[in-house]
Amino acid sequence: MTKHKLTVVACVACLSLAASASALYFRQRGECPADCKQPFSQILTWRQPQPQTSTEQLRLHAQAITVKVKSKEFLGSGILWRKQNSTYTVVTNAHVLRAGDAPYHIQTPDGRVYVATVPKNIKFGKNDLAILQFRSTDKTYKVSSIGSQPMVGDEVFASGFYTELEAEKQRFAFTTGKVSLLLPKALIGGYQIGYSNEIQKGMSGGPLLNRRGEVVGVNGMQANPLWDAPSTFIDGSQANQALHEQINRLSWAVNTEKLVNLK
């Protein structure tokens, strides 16, 4: 066999060994089919990370699915949750609706205002959640997608509207932070996800998003409340002083697992 042929055989053997090793690596990680018979160039592409959504893209997405909830006055924020034919469902906090009387209105990102109804057959128990519905026959709006429960340390993004007192206008806010605490037992209202993002009055009912733009929670409790009420769990028990102080330093959201049946 000539030197040239030996070189070709050696190169082919090296590629074969490399492909086999890569296939074994990915099979152990569960990242390729069991047979892993794809070409070596395709096996290598499995290791390439998926492109992440930029923060600006997330802000625009959040702005597209976040609405204002109004009565006679601005009450809070909401999430465009789903669309069925021409009917849209908006998720918000129950305490947002308690702040005003019906009829309620939804102001969508394009500035249009729709009369909203409160479905009477959907209940959330002790969870601080409520839904509204409105119809739009000539305009289509983007709706949210649900993400799985985040983990401590995950980056999260909170959005909603707050009132700028000097201008007496509602401004869209988009804040960044991380999940700092996940309670195994929810607080009153169903609050279970604690995060470092700043949320202000008016952002209640707005979405808490993960890096993929999926809704993982519904904003509802600000950090550092003006009153130092005990941190009470949904079963009536209270957090010890150390945990209470930690809870007070964080913003809180209701987990979207409580809304999964709405999709």
Secondary structure, DSSP 8 states (H G I E B T S, - for coil): --HHHHHHHHHHHHHHHHHHHHHHHHHHHT-S-SS--S-HHHHHHTTS------HHHHHHHHHHHEEEEESSSEEEEEEEEEEETTEEEEEE-HHHHHTS-SSEEEE-TTS-EEEEB--SS---TTBS-EEEEEE-SS-------B-----TT-EEEEEEEEEETTTTEEEEEEEEEEEEEE-SS-BTBSEEEEE-----TT-TT-EEE-TTS-EEEEEEE-SS-SS----BBTTS-B--HHHHHHHHTSEEEEEGGGGGGG-
